[in-house]
Amino acid sequence: MGSRFPKELRYLTETLEDLEDQDALNENTDTSALRQALITRIGGMPEERAQKRLDDDLEMLERWLEDSDDELAAAHFVLGYMMMPSLARELLASQEDDDAD
């Protein structure tokens, strides 16, 4: 990764490395590791605060990609995923479902 990856986003490092190893990144890509990293990042937060944290991370990832010399398909894939409307709500709901099992 060309320019230094922000410490606030280092929770995504392993997921980015795993995604870089994929042959193709598309709607069929397994996002379970990414989802788990994001759930861990926002777990236990109220929805509004969780969405704010994800929005801040998204903005930071966008800025980092703009400054990076590397072509990082995985980072662009994560960026697109994090743009999903109501992502925090969905992640928190799936965490509650997992906790109920």
Phi, psi and omega in degrees: 000115187306286179276154188299129180288130182300138182299329180294338182258003183298342175297343179267352188304309182297318179296317178299318179297317178297318180292326178298333180281351180287147177292319182216143177247114181205194183295346178267358181292136177290116182256013185299320179292320177296313179302317181295320178298318180291320178298317178299321180296322186248000184308134178083356180273152169297153185305315183297316179292321178297317179295321178298317179298316179294321177298318178296317179296319178299313179298318179295320178295319177300313180297318180296317179296323178297325182272347184278142176274345185278150170266100185249092181302321182296318180294322176293323177298313179298318178304311178299319179297318183288349177277356181301129179300141177057036181300316181300316180301313181296315181295316179295322178294319180291327176295317178298318178298318179295320180293330182285336180287000000 
